[in-house]
Every structure is written in C-alpha cells, then in structure tokens.
Amino acid sequence: MTLGVDPVRYGLLQSIVDEQSYARSINRFREERILLPTFAQLADPTTIPEEIDEALLGIDPNEAHPLNLFRVHWYNAYGSSEKVDVPQHIVLPSELTGVPAKIVLAFGNRFPMITAHKVLAAYSCFVPRVISGQFDPTRHRAIWPSTGNYARGGIAISTLMRSRGVAVLPENMSQERFDWLDKWVMDPSDIVRTPGSESNVKEIYDACNELEKDDSNFIFNQFSEFANHIGHYTVTGRALGHIFETLSTDNPNLRLAAFASASGSAGTLAAGDRLKDDFGSSTIAVEALECPTMLYNGYGEHNIQGIGDKHIPLIHNVMNTDLVAGISDSATDGLNLVFTTPAGKEYLQKEHGVPEEIVDNLRHFGFSSICNTLAAIKAAKQLNLGSDDVIITVATDGSELYESEKEQLLRNQYPNGFDSSDAAEIFETHLLGADTEHIQELDEVGKNRIFNLGYYTWVEQQGVSIEDFDTRRSQEFWNELHKMTPKWDEMISEFNAQTGVMV
C-alpha cells in the first residue's frame, strides 16, 4: 500500500518496527490481562465474542477495567451495561427545528468512561502505535493534546492499557473536564494547562513540542494522527449509516442528504467521507462564528468547547467537504439554558408543542451538539431540503459536562432568574431565526482556499514536508487510508494471541 506520507511519523505502520518494544507490550498486556478489540468489532459489536459481552454485564461502563475497551463504540445503552441493536439517536421534529428535513443526532454520551465519543478517537490513535511496537507502555508516557474530550479519552485509554497518560488542554475549559481528569491521572503533574481557551490550539502544540524533547514522551496529536480519521471512517461512519438504514425501513423514500460536524480535530468529519461513499451525501464542516477560519480566514475566541480553531487540521479531507457553516457561541450558550432549565423546557412544550420525550432528551446535547444541530438547520435551508431528506450528525457529549458554564451564565446574565420570556427570546433568535447567513457551498476554488490555509500551521510551524502536505489534496490518498483497518485488525488479533489472555 502506497500512501505518499511517512508511515512512522503519522502512525500508519502495518508491520512491527521495534521487536523489543513489541515484546515488552506483550508482557505488560499479558500481566494486566488486557485484550484489544478490533476495528471491525467496534464497527459491528455483534461480532464481539459472547463471553466478553457476558463479562461486561458485570462491569461498570465508567470503571477503569480493560474490558471496557470493548465498549468504545456507538451501541451502548444509556445508563446500562447492555448494548443496543441500533445506536441510540434522536430525530428532531420540525416544531423544534423549523425545517421539514429530518435532523438526526447520534448520542455520544453513551460512550464509556468519559461520556463522549472522543474515547474512540483516542483508541484509534493509540492501538496502531502499540501493535507496531512504536509505543512501549513500559517506558513511554502518552501525551494527549486536546481542547478537552480527546485528552480525557486519551487518559481513559492509557489507564485501561496500564500506561501513563498526560492531558494537555487549555486552562479555561469547563471545570467538569478538570474534575474528571483529577480523578483519573496518576499524578497531578499529568495535567498540563496551556494558556487560553477553545481557540488556542497553537499553545497546545507549543507545549507538546517542549514535552517531545524528552524521548520518553510520545505525542498523540489528534489533529495530525490519521488513525483518528480512519477510526471514525470505519466505526462512526458505519454506525451513522446503520441509523439511516433503520430509519429507511419505515420510509424507503428517505434520502441521506448530508452529514454535519464541527471541525475540532476533523476526526468525526471522516464519517462524512464514509457516508458519502455509501449514500452519496454531502459533508458540512462547522466552526464557531467568533473564529471563522474556514469561512472568512478569521480568528478570535469562542466558547463552543470541543471545536478548536485558528487552523485546518492535517487530517481534514478538505477537498471532500461540500459546505462550511459558522455558528455563534451565543447561540450554543443560550440554547443550553433553554434545553436544560425548567423554564426553557416548559416553554418548548407549551409554546411550540415539542413532545415531552424530545425535550427530556435535549439534556444529552452539549455545546458542540447544539452547534451541529444549528448547522444542520442552516444547511437544510440553504439546500432547500424537504421532508424526505435527512441530515445526520452527532451529539458529541451531553450537557452534564457544562453545568459550571451554565451556572456562570445564569449568574452573569440572568441574576433575577431565567424565565419563559428569556427562553422565548433565545429560541426565536437562534432557532426560528436560523438563516442562510454564514454558510457557504464550496466550489473547487473554495476548497483549495481552505486546504491552502493548512500550510501555515503544518509546513511552516510543525515541520510537515510539503510533499506530505500536498498529497492530501488527492482523494486517492484518503481512499488508501480507508483500506488500512483490515491489516490492523490482523495485527490486533495476532497481538492478542501472543498475550494469550482469555476472558
């Protein structure tokens, strides 16, 4: 397989490169009784061995137990140790969205340990480095640069694989993220707080460049680890396709029109590549309007936690992206209040007839989930979609990660209390008032403009070769990436056989 990039640097090895590290990993995993799931098993959990499923019934999904690696998929039941037949999701009614198109979100807070789907990205990046002998858990620290959930996912995966992990994230992220990290890291020094907030990705890179000077530190940069893209293409893309196919059984006329996702590391956007391959859908990349890098080559600060900005991730398949949308953090902050306060929920039911079951499920929407929803609404209007059209996206995490942000907003902006008139103002402004401003359909010029922006981060700042950078312009490169998991699964199976671990 010829990729055109350095497989060592980008974690794309399909053979063992360090036999001694590999052997030490085998011994560590044998001693700690760690089994690794294949990508095929995470994409289709019905293929997970029955004895593992039975063992998982007695294990808390939030426990630091190695078998919870077999829960790093979209088929977990909420608040339960069991699996579901179809990934849990919500179809938003037009009473809420204001558009006839069906907007569907898969719930990411069903993932174990961190209640967010970034734990999948962390596993996808980590396991190829282990099974190739690149990462040695007996001597390496796993460094996880992130704006929040990926760092937590990395710490969770490191812990389950009995490796030391280090979270690198901006100091102004939500308190809930730091509270979780405090409980999971081996030492308080394993939390590295960088200056700024959501938009300060460069500062994260700077910290990692310093850490990398110590050769015992191994950087898992989600923005340039192509396994992040591959894992979401294989696992998330398949899960979202399954949801659409299930909806289509009741209405064969449905058409998967688009997939929307906030950019962040661009890993989740890979699911759009899979859905385009399987169903011919368009892909919508979403960013904060306060930091409109793709839309307007802009910059700024914002509070849609989970979507870092001011740069184009190396793993973003820009040339396969069809639309770009900008969403304001005032919308996500405000709608979080509407979706989670008694006054807001009552307003939705009484004034707009939103069913109680739908209102109850809105608590599973975090800031980026609301951002994805609004982008889907804007795209439905931009593309003039009808009742047989579906836009699918993800609720990356739930509102439980933003309680501190919610309380701060209530104190600062609603000191006399949040009531139905406040909910009405927010709803009418940001949902009923969602329009086609700040959304752009990309032609070849637009795609190349965004692609070229990545040069300044990756070639000039991070030392990526111009050849590695430019090869990503061709879809042949991405098509080759999408063929990698079968070989990795063979290597995972062989690794498991070498450890001899049985459930």
SULZI-V102811 format. One record per residue. RES is the residue in three letters. D_LAST is the distance of its C-alpha to the last C-alpha in whole Angstrom. Layout:
# SULZI-V102811
RES:D_LAST ; RES:D_LAST
This chain:
# SULZI-V102811
MET:35 ; THR:37 ; LEU:37 ; GLY:40 ; VAL:38 ; ASP:37 ; PRO:33 ; VAL:33 ; ARG:34 ; TYR:33 ; GLY:29 ; LEU:29 ; LEU:28 ; GLN:27 ; SER:27 ; ILE:26 ; VAL:29 ; ASP:28 ; GLU:26 ; GLN:26 ; SER:25 ; TYR:22 ; ALA:21 ; ARG:21 ; SER:19 ; ILE:16 ; ASN:17 ; ARG:16 ; PHE:13 ; ARG:12 ; GLU:13 ; GLU:12 ; ARG:8 ; ILE:9 ; LEU:8 ; LEU:12 ; PRO:13 ; THR:16 ; PHE:19 ; ALA:19 ; GLN:16 ; LEU:18 ; ALA:21 ; ASP:20 ; PRO:17 ; THR:17 ; THR:16 ; ILE:12 ; PRO:10 ; GLU:10 ; GLU:7 ; ILE:6 ; ASP:10 ; GLU:10 ; ALA:8 ; LEU:10 ; LEU:13 ; GLY:13 ; ILE:13 ; ASP:16 ; PRO:17 ; ASN:19 ; GLU:17 ; ALA:16 ; HIS:12 ; PRO:11 ; LEU:9 ; ASN:12 ; LEU:13 ; PHE:12 ; ARG:15 ; VAL:18 ; HIS:19 ; TRP:22 ; TYR:21 ; ASN:20 ; ALA:22 ; TYR:24 ; GLY:24 ; SER:21 ; SER:17 ; GLU:18 ; LYS:18 ; VAL:22 ; ASP:23 ; VAL:26 ; PRO:26 ; GLN:28 ; HIS:31 ; ILE:35 ; VAL:38 ; LEU:41 ; PRO:44 ; SER:47 ; GLU:49 ; LEU:46 ; THR:46 ; GLY:50 ; VAL:49 ; PRO:49 ; ALA:46 ; LYS:42 ; ILE:40 ; VAL:37 ; LEU:34 ; ALA:30 ; PHE:29 ; GLY:27 ; ASN:27 ; ARG:24 ; PHE:22 ; PRO:19 ; MET:21 ; ILE:24 ; THR:25 ; ALA:26 ; HIS:25 ; LYS:26 ; VAL:22 ; LEU:22 ; ALA:25 ; ALA:24 ; TYR:20 ; SER:22 ; CYS:25 ; PHE:22 ; VAL:20 ; PRO:22 ; ARG:24 ; VAL:21 ; ILE:20 ; SER:24 ; GLY:24 ; GLN:26 ; PHE:25 ; ASP:24 ; PRO:22 ; THR:23 ; ARG:27 ; HIS:27 ; ARG:27 ; ALA:26 ; ILE:30 ; TRP:29 ; PRO:33 ; SER:33 ; THR:35 ; GLY:33 ; ASN:29 ; TYR:28 ; ALA:29 ; ARG:27 ; GLY:24 ; GLY:24 ; ILE:24 ; ALA:21 ; ILE:19 ; SER:20 ; THR:19 ; LEU:15 ; MET:16 ; ARG:17 ; SER:21 ; ARG:24 ; GLY:25 ; VAL:29 ; ALA:30 ; VAL:34 ; LEU:36 ; PRO:39 ; GLU:40 ; ASN:42 ; MET:38 ; SER:38 ; GLN:37 ; GLU:34 ; ARG:32 ; PHE:33 ; ASP:32 ; TRP:29 ; LEU:29 ; ASP:30 ; LYS:27 ; TRP:25 ; VAL:26 ; MET:26 ; ASP:30 ; PRO:33 ; SER:34 ; ASP:31 ; ILE:33 ; VAL:36 ; ARG:38 ; THR:41 ; PRO:44 ; GLY:45 ; SER:43 ; GLU:41 ; SER:43 ; ASN:43 ; VAL:41 ; LYS:43 ; GLU:43 ; ILE:39 ; TYR:40 ; ASP:42 ; ALA:40 ; CYS:37 ; ASN:40 ; GLU:41 ; LEU:37 ; GLU:37 ; LYS:39 ; ASP:37 ; ASP:35 ; SER:32 ; ASN:32 ; PHE:30 ; ILE:31 ; PHE:29 ; ASN:32 ; GLN:31 ; PHE:35 ; SER:35 ; GLU:31 ; PHE:31 ; ALA:27 ; ASN:28 ; HIS:30 ; ILE:28 ; GLY:25 ; HIS:27 ; TYR:29 ; THR:26 ; VAL:24 ; THR:26 ; GLY:29 ; ARG:27 ; ALA:26 ; LEU:30 ; GLY:31 ; HIS:29 ; ILE:31 ; PHE:34 ; GLU:33 ; THR:33 ; LEU:36 ; SER:38 ; THR:37 ; ASP:39 ; ASN:42 ; PRO:42 ; ASN:45 ; LEU:42 ; ARG:42 ; LEU:40 ; ALA:43 ; ALA:41 ; PHE:38 ; ALA:39 ; SER:37 ; ALA:38 ; SER:38 ; GLY:37 ; SER:35 ; ALA:35 ; GLY:32 ; THR:31 ; LEU:35 ; ALA:33 ; ALA:32 ; GLY:35 ; ASP:36 ; ARG:33 ; LEU:35 ; LYS:38 ; ASP:37 ; ASP:35 ; PHE:38 ; GLY:41 ; SER:41 ; SER:42 ; THR:41 ; ILE:42 ; ALA:41 ; VAL:42 ; GLU:43 ; ALA:45 ; LEU:49 ; GLU:50 ; CYS:48 ; PRO:49 ; THR:48 ; MET:48 ; LEU:50 ; TYR:53 ; ASN:52 ; GLY:52 ; TYR:51 ; GLY:50 ; GLU:48 ; HIS:46 ; ASN:43 ; ILE:41 ; GLN:38 ; GLY:35 ; ILE:38 ; GLY:39 ; ASP:43 ; LYS:46 ; HIS:44 ; ILE:42 ; PRO:39 ; LEU:39 ; ILE:36 ; HIS:38 ; ASN:39 ; VAL:42 ; MET:44 ; ASN:42 ; THR:43 ; ASP:45 ; LEU:46 ; VAL:46 ; ALA:47 ; GLY:47 ; ILE:47 ; SER:48 ; ASP:46 ; SER:49 ; ALA:47 ; THR:44 ; ASP:45 ; GLY:47 ; LEU:45 ; ASN:42 ; LEU:45 ; VAL:46 ; PHE:42 ; THR:41 ; THR:44 ; PRO:46 ; ALA:49 ; GLY:47 ; LYS:45 ; GLU:48 ; TYR:50 ; LEU:48 ; GLN:48 ; LYS:52 ; GLU:53 ; HIS:51 ; GLY:50 ; VAL:46 ; PRO:44 ; GLU:42 ; GLU:39 ; ILE:39 ; VAL:41 ; ASP:38 ; ASN:36 ; LEU:38 ; ARG:36 ; HIS:33 ; PHE:35 ; GLY:36 ; PHE:38 ; SER:37 ; SER:36 ; ILE:40 ; CYS:41 ; ASN:39 ; THR:41 ; LEU:44 ; ALA:44 ; ALA:43 ; ILE:46 ; LYS:48 ; ALA:47 ; ALA:48 ; LYS:51 ; GLN:52 ; LEU:51 ; ASN:52 ; LEU:49 ; GLY:50 ; SER:48 ; ASP:46 ; ASP:45 ; VAL:41 ; ILE:40 ; ILE:37 ; THR:35 ; VAL:33 ; ALA:33 ; THR:31 ; ASP:31 ; GLY:32 ; SER:35 ; GLU:33 ; LEU:33 ; TYR:37 ; GLU:38 ; SER:40 ; GLU:42 ; LYS:43 ; GLU:44 ; GLN:46 ; LEU:48 ; LEU:49 ; ARG:51 ; ASN:52 ; GLN:53 ; TYR:53 ; PRO:55 ; ASN:56 ; GLY:53 ; PHE:52 ; ASP:53 ; SER:54 ; SER:56 ; ASP:54 ; ALA:51 ; ALA:54 ; GLU:55 ; ILE:52 ; PHE:51 ; GLU:54 ; THR:54 ; HIS:50 ; LEU:49 ; LEU:53 ; GLY:54 ; ALA:51 ; ASP:53 ; THR:53 ; GLU:55 ; HIS:52 ; ILE:50 ; GLN:51 ; GLU:51 ; LEU:50 ; ASP:52 ; GLU:52 ; VAL:54 ; GLY:52 ; LYS:49 ; ASN:50 ; ARG:51 ; ILE:48 ; PHE:46 ; ASN:49 ; LEU:49 ; GLY:45 ; TYR:47 ; TYR:49 ; THR:45 ; TRP:43 ; VAL:46 ; GLU:49 ; GLN:46 ; GLN:43 ; GLY:44 ; VAL:43 ; SER:45 ; ILE:47 ; GLU:46 ; ASP:42 ; PHE:43 ; ASP:46 ; THR:43 ; ARG:41 ; ARG:44 ; SER:44 ; GLN:41 ; GLU:40 ; PHE:39 ; TRP:36 ; ASN:36 ; GLU:35 ; LEU:32 ; HIS:31 ; LYS:30 ; MET:27 ; THR:24 ; PRO:23 ; LYS:24 ; TRP:22 ; ASP:19 ; GLU:20 ; MET:19 ; ILE:16 ; SER:15 ; GLU:16 ; PHE:15 ; ASN:12 ; ALA:13 ; GLN:15 ; THR:12 ; GLY:10 ; VAL:7 ; MET:4 ; VAL:0
